[in-house]
Amino acid sequence: MLVLPALLDGVAMSERYFSRHEAEKLLPMIEGFLKVAQEHKQALDAAQVELTNAASRIMVLGGSYPPYSELVQKKTERDKASARIVETIAKIQENGCLVKDIDEGLIDFPSMIEGQEAFLCWKQGEGRIEYWHGLEDGFAGRKRLDGGPAEGPPSGSSRVQ
């Protein structure tokens, strides 16, 4: 889980605020890194399942000797995948945005909306950034940038300052 910096006595939450246009320019690069992180996450999950299954077999068989070299290999695969995920997320976040969920491909961009600190919100597969949410609202609190309902088509002017 990623921890966001807290707001402290009027100190800005972010060193950088994105306009919609600035954030959208980063989407192709971010999507590429997300796909890499998701591939590593699948590898990590697969290795973890195999390790968990091996541990269960050992318990059922009363502490029998496991295929040690295979377990070491799976643990190494899991650890390498984990390190690659961390590296890939760091590459995304170096740009000032926040990875909120690898599996769903959720990315937040610090922004100023109607004079308040907020996040532009993008989900992998969306063609452009059309949503935002307050600092405490999260994905469930997404609102259209044009002020319309979250499910409706985009229209009107942007609320991003």
C-alpha distance (Angstrom), angle and dihedral (degrees) to the residues before:
residue distance angle dihedral
M1 . . .
L2 3.78 . .
V3 3.78 119.6 .
L4 3.78 118.6 -142.8
P5 3.78 120.3 -142.5
A6 3.77 111.1 -101.1
L7 3.77 124.8 -120.8
L8 3.78 108.8 -108.4
D9 3.79 121.8 -166.2
G10 3.80 96.4 -43.0
V11 3.80 95.3 -38.9
A12 3.78 110.5 142.6
M13 3.80 116.7 -105.0
S14 3.79 91.7 -136.3
E15 3.75 138.8 33.2
R16 3.79 88.4 -142.5
Y17 3.78 134.2 38.5
F18 3.78 119.8 -159.8
S19 3.75 128.6 -141.2
R20 3.77 114.7 -144.4
H21 3.81 89.9 -106.3
E22 3.83 93.5 50.6
A23 3.81 91.6 49.2
E24 3.80 93.5 46.9
K25 3.80 91.3 52.4
L26 3.82 87.6 62.2
L27 3.81 96.0 50.0
P28 3.84 98.4 91.5
M29 3.81 91.2 51.8
I30 3.80 92.3 43.5
E31 3.79 92.7 48.5
G32 3.80 90.7 52.7
F33 3.80 92.0 51.5
L34 3.82 91.0 44.8
K35 3.80 90.9 55.8
V36 3.81 89.9 51.5
A37 3.82 91.3 48.6
Q38 3.81 90.7 48.3
E39 3.81 91.4 51.7
H40 3.80 90.4 51.4
K41 3.82 89.8 46.4
Q42 3.82 90.2 54.4
A43 3.81 89.6 50.7
L44 3.81 90.8 48.4
D45 3.81 91.9 48.7
A46 3.82 92.5 48.1
A47 3.80 92.6 49.7
Q48 3.81 91.0 46.8
V49 3.81 91.4 51.7
E50 3.81 90.3 52.0
L51 3.81 91.6 48.5
T52 3.79 91.6 48.5
N53 3.82 91.5 48.3
A54 3.81 90.6 49.7
A55 3.81 90.9 51.0
S56 3.81 89.8 50.4
R57 3.82 91.6 50.4
I58 3.81 90.3 50.9
M59 3.81 90.6 51.7
V60 3.82 93.3 47.5
L61 3.79 92.5 47.5
G62 3.78 92.2 50.7
G63 3.77 100.3 -107.1
S64 3.79 99.1 -42.4
Y65 3.76 118.4 174.4
P66 3.80 110.5 -88.8
P67 3.80 125.1 -144.8
Y68 3.80 90.1 -87.8
S69 3.82 97.8 -168.5
E70 3.82 91.4 51.9
L71 3.80 91.6 49.9
V72 3.79 91.8 48.8
Q73 3.81 89.3 50.2
K74 3.83 92.4 50.2
K75 3.80 91.6 47.2
T76 3.81 89.6 50.3
E77 3.83 90.7 49.0
R78 3.81 90.3 49.7
D79 3.80 93.2 48.3
K80 3.83 93.0 47.1
A81 3.80 91.4 49.1
S82 3.80 90.0 49.5
A83 3.81 91.9 51.1
R84 3.81 91.1 48.5
I85 3.80 91.0 51.2
V86 3.80 90.5 52.8
E87 3.83 91.0 48.2
T88 3.80 92.7 48.4
I89 3.80 94.0 47.9
A90 3.80 89.0 49.3
K91 3.82 89.7 54.7
I92 3.79 90.1 53.7
Q93 3.80 94.5 45.0
E94 3.82 93.1 47.7
N95 3.80 84.5 78.0
G96 3.81 91.9 61.6
C97 3.80 99.5 -102.3
L98 3.80 126.4 113.6
V99 3.79 127.9 -124.2
K100 3.80 105.4 -139.6
D101 3.82 101.2 173.1
I102 3.81 127.5 6.9
D103 3.80 96.6 -165.0
E104 3.81 94.2 50.3
G105 3.80 93.6 34.9
L106 3.81 94.4 -126.0
I107 3.79 116.7 171.6
D108 3.81 128.7 177.6
F109 3.79 125.3 -159.4
P110 3.82 118.1 -159.9
S111 3.79 108.7 -120.9
M112 3.78 144.6 157.1
I113 3.79 112.5 -113.4
E114 3.78 120.6 -179.8
G115 3.81 88.7 -15.8
Q116 3.81 94.2 -54.2
E117 3.80 131.6 105.2
A118 3.80 109.1 -106.4
F119 3.79 141.5 141.5
L120 3.75 130.2 -99.3
C121 3.79 102.0 -138.6
W122 3.80 126.9 -147.1
K123 3.79 130.5 177.7
Q124 3.78 121.5 -160.6
G125 3.78 109.7 -98.0
E126 3.80 95.1 33.6
G127 3.79 110.2 119.1
R128 3.78 94.0 -138.2
I129 3.78 142.7 -6.8
E130 3.78 107.3 -76.6
Y131 3.80 101.9 150.9
W132 3.77 142.2 64.0
H133 3.79 136.5 179.8
G134 3.78 138.0 -167.8
L135 3.78 122.1 -98.6
E136 3.80 93.3 -96.4
D137 3.82 100.0 31.8
G138 3.79 102.9 77.6
F139 3.79 126.2 -173.1
A140 3.82 93.6 -39.6
G141 3.81 89.5 60.0
R142 3.81 96.2 53.2
K143 3.79 116.5 144.4
R144 3.78 129.7 -171.2
L145 3.78 114.3 -100.9
D146 3.80 88.8 -128.8
G147 3.81 90.3 56.5
G148 3.81 95.4 -110.4
P149 3.79 126.7 124.3
A150 3.80 116.4 -65.9
E151 3.83 93.0 -113.2
G152 3.81 99.2 44.9
P153 3.81 126.7 95.3
P154 3.82 117.8 -90.6
S155 3.78 117.3 -95.1
G156 3.77 139.8 148.4
S157 3.77 129.8 31.0
S158 3.77 128.1 -35.6
R159 3.81 121.2 -97.1
V160 3.80 93.4 -153.1
Q161 3.79 113.2 109.9
